[in-house]
Amino acid sequence: MNLLPVLEPATDETCCTPAGTPALGAEEAKQKALVFKALADPNRLRLLSIVKAEASGESCVCDLTEPLDLGQPTVSHHLKILVDAGLLHREKRGTWAYYSLVPGALEQTAGLLATL
């Protein structure tokens, strides 16, 4: 025996009226999600921290494997995600790649939630 009341579908047309244009467009949401996804990994946060702390403002990929105790292919994968998210800049020099923070990227990232 079912003791829960049966709910009838709403007949008021105004209950389903769209609220209007979303404040955050699809492309902008996709870009913001890319940044949040990049930051959601502890190794990528550590990589950003290491690059930021470097006195020269840049780090060679060869110097980033040991602090994370990860292999070069794994570190390169994480760095690619950070580059794709617009947080790091990559410069190839011979056989090595050097990474630096994109100017203003961390400040812009800090304000992402405020623009929702």
Summary of the structure (lengths in Angstrom):
residues: 116
radius of gyration: 22.4
end to end distance: 46.9
largest distance: 76.4
contacts: 257
relative contact order: 0.14
helix: 51%
strand: 13%
